[in-house]
Amino acid sequence: MGNFKLNFLEKLKELDKLKLPKGSFAITGSGPLAIRNIREAQDIDIMVKKNVWNKLLEKFMPYDENHMKIGNIEVWKDFINLTPKMNEIIDTAEIIDGYPFVSLKDILLWKEFLNREKDKKDILKIRNLVKT
């Protein structure tokens, strides 16, 4: 097993440069898996509250109405089936090494909803960890 966590912590230095307010975002996608040394994360996905999205719009161009890319960071203001409870997910994010991460239970809900080929291995690994 590689040291996915250390690699991901190195990537998070890019996130630090955005200086986002605490409690306004949470790391999602493969980040919660990488920080637990489950698998590599190629980039950083974060979900943000609406006020942060609006602030980022002042400096960065969105990719589409719900998504922008800032270097290796993908910023989302809409996260499909998790959108209705995004603020709650951000507010209850798990703090690991000083960074807020979406819970594995919520990552599981998202990956099961999408059920893409690349998610299937993750779903099995997460189910083993959270014992749902």
N, CA, C and O atoms as a printed pandas DataFrame, in Angstrom:
     atom_number atom_name residue_name chain_id  residue_number  x_coord  y_coord  z_coord
0              1         N          MET        A               1    0.855   -1.191    0.000
1              2        CA          MET        A               1    0.000    0.000    0.000
2              3         C          MET        A               1    0.892    1.243    0.000
3              4         O          MET        A               1    1.838    1.340    0.782
4              5         N          GLY        A               2    0.583    2.178   -0.875
5              6        CA          GLY        A               2    1.362    3.409   -0.947
6              7         C          GLY        A               2    1.013    4.359    0.185
7              8         O          GLY        A               2    0.088    4.123    0.963
8              9         N          ASN        A               3    1.772    5.431    0.254
9             10        CA          ASN        A               3    1.459    6.418    1.284
10            11         C          ASN        A               3    0.592    7.520    0.683
11            12         O          ASN        A               3    1.040    8.644    0.456
12            13         N          PHE        A               4   -0.653    7.160    0.436
13            14        CA          PHE        A               4   -1.596    8.074   -0.199
14            15         C          PHE        A               4   -1.855    9.292    0.671
15            16         O          PHE        A               4   -2.052   10.396    0.164
16            17         N          LYS        A               5   -1.855    9.088    1.985
17            18        CA          LYS        A               5   -2.140   10.192    2.908
18            19         C          LYS        A               5   -1.081   11.284    2.794
19            20         O          LYS        A               5   -1.419   12.460    2.661
20            21         N          LEU        A               6    0.186   10.910    2.846
21            22        CA          LEU        A               6    1.248   11.919    2.749
22            23         C          LEU        A               6    1.203   12.651    1.414
23            24         O          LEU        A               6    1.379   13.868    1.362
24            25         N          ASN        A               7    0.965   11.907    0.334
25            26        CA          ASN        A               7    0.849   12.534   -0.986
26            27         C          ASN        A               7   -0.300   13.536   -1.008
27            28         O          ASN        A               7   -0.179   14.622   -1.573
28            29         N          PHE        A               8   -1.415   13.160   -0.388
29            30        CA          PHE        A               8   -2.579   14.042   -0.391
30            31         C          PHE        A               8   -2.336   15.272    0.474
31            32         O          PHE        A               8   -2.725   16.378    0.098
32            33         N          LEU        A               9   -1.702   15.094    1.621
33            34        CA          LEU        A               9   -1.382   16.245    2.478
34            35         C          LEU        A               9   -0.502   17.242    1.725
35            36         O          LEU        A               9   -0.645   18.451    1.903
36            37         N          GLU        A              10    0.392   16.751    0.898
37            38        CA          GLU        A              10    1.234   17.628    0.078
38            39         C          GLU        A              10    0.359   18.421   -0.909
39            40         O          GLU        A              10    0.566   19.618   -1.106
40            41         N          LYS        A              11   -0.607   17.747   -1.517
41            42        CA          LYS        A              11   -1.517   18.411   -2.462
42            43         C          LYS        A              11   -2.352   19.487   -1.769
43            44         O          LYS        A              11   -2.699   20.499   -2.379
44            45         N          LEU        A              12   -2.671   19.265   -0.497
45            46        CA          LEU        A              12   -3.532   20.207    0.226
46            47         C          LEU        A              12   -2.878   21.576    0.432
47            48         O          LEU        A              12   -3.563   22.536    0.785
48            49         N          LYS        A              13   -1.583   21.678    0.220
49            50        CA          LYS        A              13   -0.914   22.986    0.312
50            51         C          LYS        A              13   -1.514   23.960   -0.699
51            52         O          LYS        A              13   -1.578   25.164   -0.451
52            53         N          GLU        A              14   -1.951   23.426   -1.842
53            54        CA          GLU        A              14   -2.602   24.266   -2.852
54            55         C          GLU        A              14   -3.935   24.806   -2.328
55            56         O          GLU        A              14   -4.294   25.954   -2.591
56            57         N          LEU        A              15   -4.652   23.982   -1.595
57            58        CA          LEU        A              15   -5.917   24.406   -0.995
58            59         C          LEU        A              15   -5.680   25.503    0.041
59            60         O          LEU        A              15   -6.456   26.454    0.129
60            61         N          ASP        A              16   -4.614   25.370    0.820
61            62        CA          ASP        A              16   -4.286   26.385    1.833
62            63         C          ASP        A              16   -4.163   27.777    1.217
63            64         O          ASP        A              16   -4.522   28.773    1.844
64            65         N          LYS        A              17   -3.657   27.840   -0.007
65            66        CA          LYS        A              17   -3.439   29.132   -0.674
66            67         C          LYS        A              17   -4.748   29.873   -0.943
67            68         O          LYS        A              17   -4.744   31.097   -1.077
68            69         N          LEU        A              18   -5.858   29.156   -1.023
69            70        CA          LEU        A              18   -7.157   29.809   -1.252
70            71         C          LEU        A              18   -7.662   30.527   -0.006
71            72         O          LEU        A              18   -8.521   31.403   -0.101
72            73         N          LYS        A              19   -7.134   30.163    1.164
73            74        CA          LYS        A              19   -7.511   30.796    2.436
74            75         C          LYS        A              19   -9.031   30.825    2.648
75            76         O          LYS        A              19   -9.602   31.860    2.992
76            77         N          LEU        A              20   -9.665   29.680    2.437
77            78        CA          LEU        A              20  -11.115   29.583    2.631
78            79         C          LEU        A              20  -11.430   29.593    4.122
79            80         O          LEU        A              20  -10.702   28.990    4.911
80            81         N          PRO        A              21  -12.508   30.273    4.518
81            82        CA          PRO        A              21  -12.864   30.313    5.942
82            83         C          PRO        A              21  -13.223   28.926    6.471
83            84         O          PRO        A              21  -13.862   28.131    5.782
84            85         N          LYS        A              22  -12.802   28.652    7.699
85            86        CA          LYS        A              22  -13.174   27.384    8.336
86            87         C          LYS        A              22  -14.691   27.291    8.406
87            88         O          LYS        A              22  -15.379   28.289    8.625
88            89         N          GLY        A              23  -15.197   26.091    8.219
89            90        CA          GLY        A              23  -16.637   25.873    8.289
90            91         C          GLY        A              23  -17.383   26.242    7.021
91            92         O          GLY        A              23  -18.614   26.212    6.996
92            93         N          SER        A              24  -16.645   26.593    5.949
93            94        CA          SER        A              24  -17.306   27.011    4.714
94            95         C          SER        A              24  -17.145   26.003    3.585
95            96         O          SER        A              24  -17.702   26.181    2.502
96            97         N          PHE        A              25  -16.381   24.941    3.840
97            98        CA          PHE        A              25  -16.118   23.949    2.799
98            99         C          PHE        A              25  -15.779   22.606    3.442
99           100         O          PHE        A              25  -15.494   22.521    4.637
100          101         N          ALA        A              26  -15.816   21.564    2.618
101          102        CA          ALA        A              26  -15.364   20.240    3.056
102          103         C          ALA        A              26  -14.763   19.525    1.855
103          104         O          ALA        A              26  -15.227   19.682    0.726
104          105         N          ILE        A              27  -13.740   18.751    2.111
105          106        CA          ILE        A              27  -13.069   17.984    1.065
106          107         C          ILE        A              27  -13.891   16.733    0.801
107          108         O          ILE        A              27  -14.292   16.025    1.725
108          109         N          THR        A              28  -14.135   16.474   -0.483
109          110        CA          THR        A              28  -15.005   15.376   -0.872
110          111         C          THR        A              28  -14.317   14.542   -1.949
111          112         O          THR        A              28  -13.089   14.556   -2.046
112          113         N          GLY        A              29  -15.089   13.817   -2.761
113          114        CA          GLY        A              29  -14.512   12.998   -3.824
114          115         C          GLY        A              29  -13.622   11.911   -3.251
115          116         O          GLY        A              29  -14.014   11.204   -2.323
116          117         N          SER        A              30  -12.415   11.778   -3.805
117          118        CA          SER        A              30  -11.482   10.752   -3.325
118          119         C          SER        A              30  -10.631   11.237   -2.152
119          120         O          SER        A              30   -9.894   10.446   -1.564
120          121         N          GLY        A              31  -10.720   12.516   -1.804
121          122        CA          GLY        A              31   -9.940   13.060   -0.693
122          123         C          GLY        A              31  -10.143   12.328    0.628
123          124         O          GLY        A              31   -9.163   11.989    1.292
124          125         N          PRO        A              32  -11.404   12.073    1.032
125          126        CA          PRO        A              32  -11.614   11.337    2.282
126          127         C          PRO        A              32  -11.026    9.917    2.256
127          128         O          PRO        A              32  -10.752    9.342    3.310
128          129         N          LEU        A              33  -10.834    9.357    1.068
129          130        CA          LEU        A              33  -10.205    8.036    0.951
130          131         C          LEU        A              33   -8.686    8.167    1.040
131          132         O          LEU        A              33   -8.028    7.373    1.713
132          133         N          ALA        A              34   -8.136    9.166    0.363
133          134        CA          ALA        A              34   -6.680    9.362    0.369
134          135         C          ALA        A              34   -6.171    9.690    1.770
135          136         O          ALA        A              34   -5.130    9.180    2.186
136          137         N          ILE        A              35   -6.897   10.540    2.500
137          138        CA          ILE        A              35   -6.435   10.944    3.834
138          139         C          ILE        A              35   -6.436    9.756    4.796
139          140         O          ILE        A              35   -5.723    9.761    5.800
140          141         N          ARG        A              36   -7.241    8.737    4.481
141          142        CA          ARG        A              36   -7.274    7.514    5.298
142          143         C          ARG        A              36   -6.365    6.432    4.712
143          144         O          ARG        A              36   -6.394    5.280    5.147
144          145         N          ASN        A              37   -5.565    6.815    3.727
145          146        CA          ASN        A              37   -4.582    5.926    3.092
146          147         C          ASN        A              37   -5.241    4.739    2.383
147          148         O          ASN        A              37   -4.657    3.659    2.299
148          149         N          ILE        A              38   -6.472    4.948    1.870
149          150        CA          ILE        A              38   -7.207    3.882    1.181
150          151         C          ILE        A              38   -6.820    3.824   -0.292
151          152         O          ILE        A              38   -6.620    2.743   -0.846
152          153         N          ARG        A              39   -6.715    4.992   -0.923
153          154        CA          ARG        A              39   -6.287    5.055   -2.322
154          155         C          ARG        A              39   -5.838    6.469   -2.672
155          156         O          ARG        A              39   -6.101    7.426   -1.945
156          157         N          GLU        A              40   -5.154    6.568   -3.804
157          158        CA          GLU        A              40   -4.619    7.847   -4.269
158          159         C          GLU        A              40   -5.751    8.778   -4.702
159          160         O          GLU        A              40   -6.790    8.328   -5.187
160          161         N          ALA        A              41   -5.538   10.061   -4.524
161          162        CA          ALA        A              41   -6.444   11.085   -5.063
162          163         C          ALA        A              41   -5.649   11.879   -6.091
163          164         O          ALA        A              41   -4.559   12.369   -5.796
164          165         N          GLN        A              42   -6.190   12.004   -7.289
165          166        CA          GLN        A              42   -5.495   12.727   -8.356
166          167         C          GLN        A              42   -5.598   14.237   -8.190
167          168         O          GLN        A              42   -4.696   14.981   -8.573
168          169         N          ASP        A              43   -6.714   14.675   -7.613
169          170        CA          ASP        A              43   -6.937   16.106   -7.430
170          171         C          ASP        A              43   -7.647   16.318   -6.099
171          172         O          ASP        A              43   -7.809   15.382   -5.315
172          173         N          ILE        A              44   -8.060   17.533   -5.856
173          174        CA          ILE        A              44   -8.782   17.868   -4.627
174          175         C          ILE        A              44  -10.175   18.335   -5.029
175          176         O          ILE        A              44  -10.316   19.286   -5.798
176          177         N          ASP        A              45  -11.190   17.677   -4.518
177          178        CA          ASP        A              45  -12.575   18.106   -4.725
178          179         C          ASP        A              45  -13.069   18.701   -3.419
179          180         O          ASP        A              45  -12.923   18.096   -2.357
180          181         N          ILE        A              46  -13.654   19.893   -3.502
181          182        CA          ILE        A              46  -14.260   20.483   -2.307
182          183         C          ILE        A              46  -15.680   20.935   -2.624
183          184         O          ILE        A              46  -15.970   21.406   -3.724
184          185         N          MET        A              47  -16.552   20.781   -1.642
185          186        CA          MET        A              47  -17.888   21.369   -1.736
186          187         C          MET        A              47  -17.868   22.612   -0.860
187          188         O          MET        A              47  -17.295   22.611    0.229
188          189         N          VAL        A              48  -18.500   23.673   -1.351
189          190        CA          VAL        A              48  -18.468   24.947   -0.628
190          191         C          VAL        A              48  -19.880   25.477   -0.420
191          192         O          VAL        A              48  -20.805   25.171   -1.172
192          193         N          LYS        A              49  -20.005   26.276    0.620
193          194        CA          LYS        A              49  -21.275   26.962    0.862
194          195         C          LYS        A              49  -21.439   28.077   -0.165
195          196         O          LYS        A              49  -20.470   28.548   -0.760
196          197         N          LYS        A              50  -22.682   28.482   -0.354
197          198        CA          LYS        A              50  -23.018   29.441   -1.406
198          199         C          LYS        A              50  -22.236   30.754   -1.285
199          200         O          LYS        A              50  -21.796   31.300   -2.297
200          201         N          ASN        A              51  -22.058   31.265   -0.066
201          202        CA          ASN        A              51  -21.346   32.539    0.087
202          203         C          ASN        A              51  -19.891   32.424   -0.364
203          204         O          ASN        A              51  -19.339   33.377   -0.913
204          205         N          VAL        A              52  -19.272   31.277   -0.142
205          206        CA          VAL        A              52  -17.889   31.068   -0.587
206          207         C          VAL        A              52  -17.846   30.941   -2.103
207          208         O          VAL        A              52  -16.949   31.478   -2.752
208          209         N          TRP        A              53  -18.817   30.230   -2.664
209          210        CA          TRP        A              53  -18.910   30.117   -4.123
210          211         C          TRP        A              53  -18.985   31.518   -4.736
211          212         O          TRP        A              53  -18.262   31.823   -5.685
212          213         N          ASN        A              54  -19.849   32.356   -4.199
213          214        CA          ASN        A              54  -20.007   33.715   -4.735
214          215         C          ASN        A              54  -18.718   34.518   -4.612
215          216         O          ASN        A              54  -18.385   35.293   -5.508
216          217         N          LYS        A              55  -17.994   34.342   -3.516
217          218        CA          LYS        A              55  -16.716   35.035   -3.320
218          219         C          LYS        A              55  -15.682   34.548   -4.344
219          220         O          LYS        A              55  -14.940   35.352   -4.909
220          221         N          LEU        A              56  -15.636   33.244   -4.577
221          222        CA          LEU        A              56  -14.697   32.691   -5.556
222          223         C          LEU        A              56  -15.016   33.157   -6.972
223          224         O          LEU        A              56  -14.115   33.314   -7.796
224          225         N          LEU        A              57  -16.306   33.378   -7.255
225          226        CA          LEU        A              57  -16.709   33.870   -8.576
226          227         C          LEU        A              57  -16.111   35.239   -8.886
227          228         O          LEU        A              57  -15.961   35.602  -10.053
228          229         N          GLU        A              58  -15.769   36.000   -7.847
229          230        CA          GLU        A              58  -15.157   37.312   -8.058
230          231         C          GLU        A              58  -13.749   37.189   -8.638
231          232         O          GLU        A              58  -13.263   38.117   -9.284
232          233         N          LYS        A              59  -13.089   36.044   -8.409
233          234        CA          LYS        A              59  -11.698   35.860   -8.847
234          235         C          LYS        A              59  -11.514   34.808   -9.934
235          236         O          LYS        A              59  -10.570   34.886  -10.721
236          237         N          PHE        A              60  -12.416   33.819   -9.983
237          238        CA          PHE        A              60  -12.206   32.676  -10.865
238          239         C          PHE        A              60  -13.423   32.440  -11.753
239          240         O          PHE        A              60  -14.560   32.702  -11.362
240          241         N          MET        A              61  -13.156   31.936  -12.963
241          242        CA          MET        A              61  -14.233   31.611  -13.899
242          243         C          MET        A              61  -14.757   30.205  -13.611
243          244         O          MET        A              61  -13.973   29.270  -13.452
244          245         N          PRO        A              62  -16.069   30.056  -13.544
245          246        CA          PRO        A              62  -16.613   28.708  -13.343
246          247         C          PRO        A              62  -16.493   27.876  -14.621
247          248         O          PRO        A              62  -16.482   28.406  -15.732
248          249         N          TYR        A              63  -16.404   26.582  -14.432
249          250        CA          TYR        A              63  -16.385   25.623  -15.536
250          251         C          TYR        A              63  -17.805   25.466  -16.079
251          252         O          TYR        A              63  -18.016   25.373  -17.288
252          253         N          ASP        A              64  -18.759   25.440  -15.173
253          254        CA          ASP        A              64  -20.181   25.457  -15.506
254          255         C          ASP        A              64  -20.900   26.105  -14.326
255          256         O          ASP        A              64  -20.240   26.655  -13.445
256          257         N          GLU        A              65  -22.206   26.056  -14.282
257          258        CA          GLU        A              65  -22.927   26.803  -13.241
258          259         C          GLU        A              65  -22.712   26.274  -11.824
259          260         O          GLU        A              65  -23.020   26.974  -10.859
260          261         N          ASN        A              66  -22.194   25.058  -11.677
261          262        CA          ASN        A              66  -22.030   24.461  -10.348
262          263         C          ASN        A              66  -20.602   24.058  -10.007
263          264         O          ASN        A              66  -20.371   23.442   -8.966
264          265         N          HIS        A              67  -19.638   24.393  -10.863
265          266        CA          HIS        A              67  -18.322   23.781  -10.748
266          267         C          HIS        A              67  -17.261   24.722  -11.305
267          268         O          HIS        A              67  -17.442   25.321  -12.365
268          269         N          MET        A              68  -16.157   24.845  -10.582
269          270        CA          MET        A              68  -15.012   25.581  -11.116
270          271         C          MET        A              68  -13.740   24.822  -10.785
271          272         O          MET        A              68  -13.678   24.076   -9.808
272          273         N          LYS        A              69  -12.731   25.026  -11.612
273          274        CA          LYS        A              69  -11.444   24.375  -11.403
274          275         C          LYS        A              69  -10.415   25.458  -11.146
275          276         O          LYS        A              69  -10.267   26.391  -11.936
276          277         N          ILE        A              70   -9.697   25.325  -10.020
277          278        CA          ILE        A              70   -8.647   26.270   -9.646
278          279         C          ILE        A              70   -7.385   25.430   -9.459
279          280         O          ILE        A              70   -7.194   24.829   -8.402
280          281         N          GLY        A              71   -6.533   25.386  -10.465
281          282        CA          GLY        A              71   -5.360   24.511  -10.413
282          283         C          GLY        A              71   -5.805   23.066  -10.332
283          284         O          GLY        A              71   -6.538   22.593  -11.201
284          285         N          ASN        A              72   -5.371   22.355   -9.294
285          286        CA          ASN        A              72   -5.774   20.955   -9.088
286          287         C          ASN        A              72   -6.974   20.826   -8.164
287          288         O          ASN        A              72   -7.275   19.737   -7.674
288          289         N          ILE        A              73   -7.657   21.938   -7.927
289          290        CA          ILE        A              73   -8.807   21.931   -7.017
290          291         C          ILE        A              73  -10.093   22.074   -7.823
291          292         O          ILE        A              73  -10.245   23.005   -8.613
292          293         N          GLU        A              74  -11.006   21.146   -7.614
293          294        CA          GLU        A              74  -12.334   21.216   -8.224
294          295         C          GLU        A              74  -13.291   21.701   -7.146
295          296         O          GLU        A              74  -13.424   21.074   -6.095
296          297         N          VAL        A              75  -13.948   22.809   -7.407
297          298        CA          VAL        A              75  -14.847   23.429   -6.434
298          299         C          VAL        A              75  -16.281   23.198   -6.899
299          300         O          VAL        A              75  -16.617   23.449   -8.057
300          301         N          TRP        A              76  -17.117   22.719   -5.988
301          302        CA          TRP        A              76  -18.510   22.389   -6.300
302          303         C          TRP        A              76  -19.456   23.158   -5.390
303          304         O          TRP        A              76  -19.256   23.223   -4.177
304          305         N          LYS        A              77  -20.485   23.739   -5.991
305          306        CA          LYS        A              77  -21.551   24.332   -5.168
306          307         C          LYS        A              77  -22.793   23.439   -5.191
307          308         O          LYS        A              77  -23.769   23.697   -4.487
308          309         N          ASP        A              78  -22.741   22.395   -6.005
309          310        CA          ASP        A              78  -23.828   21.430   -6.140
310          311         C          ASP        A              78  -23.173   20.057   -6.173
311          312         O          ASP        A              78  -22.218   19.845   -6.920
312          313         N          PHE        A              79  -23.669   19.133   -5.382
313          314        CA          PHE        A              79  -23.054   17.811   -5.356
314          315         C          PHE        A              79  -24.117   16.729   -5.492
315          316         O          PHE        A              79  -24.241   15.844   -4.646
316          317         N          ILE        A              80  -24.870   16.819   -6.562
317          318        CA          ILE        A              80  -25.855   15.843   -7.006
318          319         C          ILE        A              80  -26.798   15.452   -5.868
319          320         O          ILE        A              80  -27.540   16.297   -5.368
320          321         N          ASN        A              81  -26.778   14.188   -5.455
321          322        CA          ASN        A              81  -27.732   13.731   -4.436
322          323         C          ASN        A              81  -27.437   14.293   -3.045
323          324         O          ASN        A              81  -28.292   14.217   -2.162
324          325         N          LEU        A              82  -26.251   14.852   -2.836
325          326        CA          LEU        A              82  -25.922   15.417   -1.521
326          327         C          LEU        A              82  -26.253   16.906   -1.423
327          328         O          LEU        A              82  -26.171   17.479   -0.336
328          329         N          THR        A              83  -26.622   17.537   -2.529
329          330        CA          THR        A              83  -26.859   18.984   -2.543
330          331         C          THR        A              83  -27.849   19.451   -1.478
331          332         O          THR        A              83  -27.579   20.450   -0.811
332          333         N          PRO        A              84  -28.998   18.766   -1.286
333          334        CA          PRO        A              84  -29.954   19.267   -0.290
334          335         C          PRO        A              84  -29.392   19.374    1.126
335          336         O          PRO        A              84  -29.880   20.167    1.931
336          337         N          LYS        A              85  -28.366   18.577    1.431
337          338        CA          LYS        A              85  -27.822   18.647    2.785
338          339         C          LYS        A              85  -26.349   19.077    2.808
339          340         O          LYS        A              85  -25.616   18.750    3.741
340          341         N          MET        A              86  -25.926   19.812    1.772
341          342        CA          MET        A              86  -24.520   20.225    1.698
342          343         C          MET        A              86  -24.077   21.054    2.894
343          344         O          MET        A              86  -23.000   20.818    3.443
344          345         N          ASN        A              87  -24.889   22.018    3.304
345          346        CA          ASN        A              87  -24.493   22.839    4.454
346          347         C          ASN        A              87  -24.306   21.981    5.702
347          348         O          ASN        A              87  -23.358   22.179    6.462
348          349         N          GLU        A              88  -25.210   21.034    5.907
349          350        CA          GLU        A              88  -25.104   20.127    7.060
350          351         C          GLU        A              88  -23.848   19.259    6.948
351          352         O          GLU        A              88  -23.147   19.048    7.937
352          353         N          ILE        A              89  -23.569   18.761    5.749
353          354        CA          ILE        A              89  -22.380   17.933    5.532
354          355         C          ILE        A              89  -21.115   18.733    5.841
355          356         O          ILE        A              89  -20.193   18.225    6.479
356          357         N          ILE        A              90  -21.078   19.982    5.388
357          358        CA          ILE        A              90  -19.927   20.848    5.651
358          359         C          ILE        A              90  -19.826   21.137    7.145
359          360         O          ILE        A              90  -18.739   21.084    7.721
360          361         N          ASP        A              91  -20.959   21.443    7.769
361          362        CA          ASP        A              91  -20.963   21.771    9.206
362          363         C          ASP        A              91  -20.525   20.599   10.079
363          364         O          ASP        A              91  -19.982   20.805   11.164
364          365         N          THR        A              92  -20.755   19.375    9.616
365          366        CA          THR        A              92  -20.417   18.194   10.418
366          367         C          THR        A              92  -19.219   17.434    9.845
367          368         O          THR        A              92  -19.017   16.260   10.155
368          369         N          ALA        A              93  -18.437   18.102    9.017
369          370        CA          ALA        A              93  -17.263   17.462    8.409
370          371         C          ALA        A              93  -16.322   16.933    9.490
371          372         O          ALA        A              93  -16.208   17.507   10.573
372          373         N          GLU        A              94  -15.662   15.844    9.175
373          374        CA          GLU        A              94  -14.677   15.250   10.084
374          375         C          GLU        A              94  -13.350   15.980    9.894
375          376         O          GLU        A              94  -12.851   16.079    8.773
376          377         N          ILE        A              95  -12.783   16.485   10.972
377          378        CA          ILE        A              95  -11.502   17.186   10.885
378          379         C          ILE        A              95  -10.383   16.160   11.035
379          380         O          ILE        A              95  -10.267   15.484   12.057
380          381         N          ILE        A              96   -9.571   16.063    9.997
381          382        CA          ILE        A              96   -8.430   15.143    9.991
382          383         C          ILE        A              96   -7.201   15.951    9.590
383          384         O          ILE        A              96   -7.178   16.571    8.527
384          385         N          ASP        A              97   -6.194   15.943   10.433
385          386        CA          ASP        A              97   -4.971   16.713   10.181
386          387         C          ASP        A              97   -5.276   18.180    9.889
387          388         O          ASP        A              97   -4.591   18.822    9.092
388          389         N          GLY        A              98   -6.312   18.699   10.543
389          390        CA          GLY        A              98   -6.645   20.113   10.424
390          391         C          GLY        A              98   -7.521   20.477    9.237
391          392         O          GLY        A              98   -7.830   21.652    9.039
392          393         N          TYR        A              99   -7.923   19.497    8.448
393          394        CA          TYR        A              99   -8.753   19.753    7.262
394          395         C          TYR        A              99  -10.124   19.097    7.422
395          396         O          TYR        A              99  -10.235   18.017    8.003
396          397         N          PRO        A             100  -11.182   19.758    6.900
397          398        CA          PRO        A             100  -12.534   19.190    6.989
398          399         C          PRO        A             100  -12.814   18.217    5.835
399          400         O          PRO        A             100  -12.655   18.564    4.665
400          401         N          PHE        A             101  -13.227   17.010    6.181
401          402        CA          PHE        A             101  -13.526   15.982    5.184
402          403         C          PHE        A             101  -14.970   15.526    5.309
403          404         O          PHE        A             101  -15.490   15.353    6.412
404          405         N          VAL        A             102  -15.612   15.334    4.158
405          406        CA          VAL        A             102  -16.949   14.747    4.127
406          407         C          VAL        A             102  -16.838   13.349    4.742
407          408         O          VAL        A             102  -15.872   12.630    4.487
408          409         N          SER        A             103  -17.828   12.970    5.549
409          410        CA          SER        A             103  -17.797   11.662    6.218
410          411         C          SER        A             103  -17.828   10.529    5.191
411          412         O          SER        A             103  -18.339   10.691    4.083
412          413         N          LEU        A             104  -17.279    9.399    5.575
413          414        CA          LEU        A             104  -17.304    8.234    4.682
414          415         C          LEU        A             104  -18.732    7.787    4.394
415          416         O          LEU        A             104  -19.017    7.298    3.301
416          417         N          LYS        A             105  -19.632    7.949    5.364
417          418        CA          LYS        A             105  -21.033    7.569    5.114
418          419         C          LYS        A             105  -21.632    8.411    3.986
419          420         O          LYS        A             105  -22.355    7.887    3.139
420          421         N          ASP        A             106  -21.333    9.718    3.974
421          422        CA          ASP        A             106  -21.849   10.569    2.899
422          423         C          ASP        A             106  -21.140   10.294    1.577
423          424         O          ASP        A             106  -21.766   10.348    0.518
424          425         N          ILE        A             107  -19.844   10.000    1.625
425          426        CA          ILE        A             107  -19.128    9.619    0.399
426          427         C          ILE        A             107  -19.744    8.344   -0.171
427          428         O          ILE        A             107  -19.906    8.218   -1.385
428          429         N          LEU        A             108  -20.085    7.406    0.700
429          430        CA          LEU        A             108  -20.716    6.165    0.263
430          431         C          LEU        A             108  -22.052    6.446   -0.422
431          432         O          LEU        A             108  -22.329    5.883   -1.481
432          433         N          LEU        A             109  -22.883    7.308    0.164
433          434        CA          LEU        A             109  -24.168    7.667   -0.455
434          435         C          LEU        A             109  -23.965    8.238   -1.851
435          436         O          LEU        A             109  -24.698    7.901   -2.781
436          437         N          TRP        A             110  -22.967    9.102   -1.991
437          438        CA          TRP        A             110  -22.684    9.749   -3.272
438          439         C          TRP        A             110  -22.189    8.727   -4.298
439          440         O          TRP        A             110  -22.660    8.706   -5.435
440          441         N          LYS        A             111  -21.246    7.888   -3.896
441          442        CA          LYS        A             111  -20.684    6.905   -4.824
442          443         C          LYS        A             111  -21.724    5.848   -5.213
443          444         O          LYS        A             111  -21.747    5.397   -6.359
444          445         N          GLU        A             112  -22.576    5.453   -4.273
445          446        CA          GLU        A             112  -23.640    4.495   -4.605
446          447         C          GLU        A             112  -24.637    5.120   -5.577
447          448         O          GLU        A             112  -25.144    4.441   -6.469
448          449         N          PHE        A             113  -24.918    6.402   -5.407
449          450        CA          PHE        A             113  -25.847    7.091   -6.298
450          451         C          PHE        A             113  -25.281    7.129   -7.721
451          452         O          PHE        A             113  -25.993    6.827   -8.680
452          453         N          LEU        A             114  -24.011    7.495   -7.860
453          454        CA          LEU        A             114  -23.381    7.575   -9.178
454          455         C          LEU        A             114  -23.108    6.187   -9.749
455          456         O          LEU        A             114  -23.346    5.929  -10.929
456          457         N          ASN        A             115  -22.607    5.299   -8.895
457          458        CA          ASN        A             115  -22.321    3.909   -9.251
458          459         C          ASN        A             115  -21.536    3.768  -10.560
459          460         O          ASN        A             115  -21.808    2.881  -11.369
460          461         N          ARG        A             116  -20.559    4.659  -10.751
461          462        CA          ARG        A             116  -19.699    4.572  -11.927
462          463         C          ARG        A             116  -18.737    3.403  -11.744
463          464         O          ARG        A             116  -18.526    2.934  -10.625
464          465         N          GLU        A             117  -18.169    2.944  -12.824
465          466        CA          GLU        A             117  -17.219    1.829  -12.749
466          467         C          GLU        A             117  -16.103    2.130  -11.757
467          468         O          GLU        A             117  -15.721    1.268  -10.965
468          469         N          LYS        A             118  -15.581    3.354  -11.800
469          470        CA          LYS        A             118  -14.467    3.711  -10.912
470          471         C          LYS        A             118  -14.887    3.769   -9.438
471          472         O          LYS        A             118  -14.032    3.733   -8.553
472          473         N          ASP        A             119  -16.185    3.859   -9.170
473          474        CA          ASP        A             119  -16.672    3.930   -7.786
474          475         C          ASP        A             119  -16.847    2.560   -7.140
475          476         O          ASP        A             119  -16.880    2.457   -5.914
476          477         N          LYS        A             120  -16.955    1.525   -7.934
477          478        CA          LYS        A             120  -17.332    0.211   -7.395
478          479         C          LYS        A             120  -16.330   -0.331   -6.379
479          480         O          LYS        A             120  -16.734   -0.877   -5.353
480          481         N          LYS        A             121  -15.028   -0.191   -6.646
481          482        CA          LYS        A             121  -14.017   -0.641   -5.673
482          483         C          LYS        A             121  -14.091    0.208   -4.409
483          484         O          LYS        A             121  -13.984   -0.303   -3.294
484          485         N          ASP        A             122  -14.275    1.523   -4.602
485          486        CA          ASP        A             122  -14.378    2.421   -3.446
486          487         C          ASP        A             122  -15.570    2.053   -2.573
487          488         O          ASP        A             122  -15.470    2.058   -1.346
488          489         N          ILE        A             123  -16.690    1.736   -3.200
489          490        CA          ILE        A             123  -17.906    1.385   -2.461
490          491         C          ILE        A             123  -17.634    0.183   -1.557
491          492         O          ILE        A             123  -18.013    0.187   -0.386
492          493         N          LEU        A             124  -16.981   -0.839   -2.095
493          494        CA          LEU        A             124  -16.670   -2.033   -1.288
494          495         C          LEU        A             124  -15.747   -1.691   -0.125
495          496         O          LEU        A             124  -15.968   -2.146    0.997
496          497         N          LYS        A             125  -14.718   -0.896   -0.386
497          498        CA          LYS        A             125  -13.773   -0.520    0.673
498          499         C          LYS        A             125  -14.461    0.308    1.756
499          500         O          LYS        A             125  -14.240    0.090    2.947
500          501         N          ILE        A             126  -15.293    1.255    1.336
501          502        CA          ILE        A             126  -15.979    2.113    2.316
502          503         C          ILE        A             126  -16.966    1.288    3.137
503          504         O          ILE        A             126  -17.041    1.445    4.356
504          505         N          ARG        A             127  -17.717    0.416    2.484
505          506        CA          ARG        A             127  -18.667   -0.435    3.223
506          507         C          ARG        A             127  -17.953   -1.249    4.292
507          508         O          ARG        A             127  -18.471   -1.410    5.397
508          509         N          ASN        A             128  -16.774   -1.762    3.977
509          510        CA          ASN        A             128  -16.007   -2.528    4.971
510          511         C          ASN        A             128  -15.591   -1.655    6.145
511          512         O          ASN        A             128  -15.520   -2.130    7.278
512          513         N          LEU        A             129  -15.318   -0.388    5.883
513          514        CA          LEU        A             129  -14.892    0.518    6.952
514          515         C          LEU        A             129  -16.047    1.009    7.817
515          516         O          LEU        A             129  -15.924    1.089    9.039
516          517         N          VAL        A             130  -17.175    1.339    7.177
517          518        CA          VAL        A             130  -18.284    1.921    7.942
518          519         C          VAL        A             130  -19.291    0.877    8.405
519          520         O          VAL        A             130  -20.149    1.168    9.238
520          521         N          LYS        A             131  -19.193   -0.334    7.871
521          522        CA          LYS        A             131  -20.072   -1.442    8.288
522          523         C          LYS        A             131  -21.547   -1.035    8.282
523          524         O          LYS        A             131  -22.241   -1.130    9.294
524          525         N          THR        A             132  -22.006   -0.577    7.103
525          526        CA          THR        A             132  -23.409   -0.166    7.001
526          527         C          THR        A             132  -24.315   -1.350    6.761
527          528         O          THR        A             132  -25.529   -1.185    6.650
